[in-house]
């Protein structure tokens, strides 16, 4: 198992290097930022929707 873990670690380091310095790395970083922003907006929207439904359910009596 030790050899496998070492191999996976080296592959991961290589993938990270290519991600940071490779072709298209700037576009990848921009896409990650956009995805993070979209995820935050979706999370907040769903949170507000759930809160609104709860308020509506409690006040409809």
N, C-alpha and C positions, 0 to 999 in steps of 0.2 A: 504494500500500500504506500510505503514511503516514496518509492520511485514514481508512482502514479501522481501523488500529490505534488512532487517536485516538478514533474512534467506539466501538470495543470497550472502550477504557479508561473512557470516560464511562458507558457502559452498566454496566460492572462496578462503578463507584463508586456509581451509582444503586442497583444491586441490593444492595450492601453497606449503604448507608444504610437502605434499606427493611428489610433483614434485622435491622439493629441497632435501629431506632426504630419499625418498622412494627407493624401489628396482628399479635399472636401471637408477637412476638419472644421473650418470656419462655419460652413453650412450646417454641419452636424451640431455644433455648439448653439447656433441660432435656432435650429429646430428643437433642441432640448429646452431652450428658454421658452419658446412659444408653447411647447407641450406642457411645461410646468405652469405657465400662465393659464392655459385652457383648463388644466386640471383644477387649478384653484378656483376659477370662475364656476366650473361645473359643481364643485364641492359646495361653494357658497350658495349657489342657486338652489341646489337640492336641500341644503340646510334651511334656507329661508322658506322653501316650499313646505317642508315638514313642519316648521314652526307656524306658518300660516294656517295649515290644515288643523294643527292642534288648537290654535286660538279660535278658529272657526267652529271646531267641534265643541269646545268648551263654552262658547258664547251663543250657540244657536238655541239654547233653551229659552 
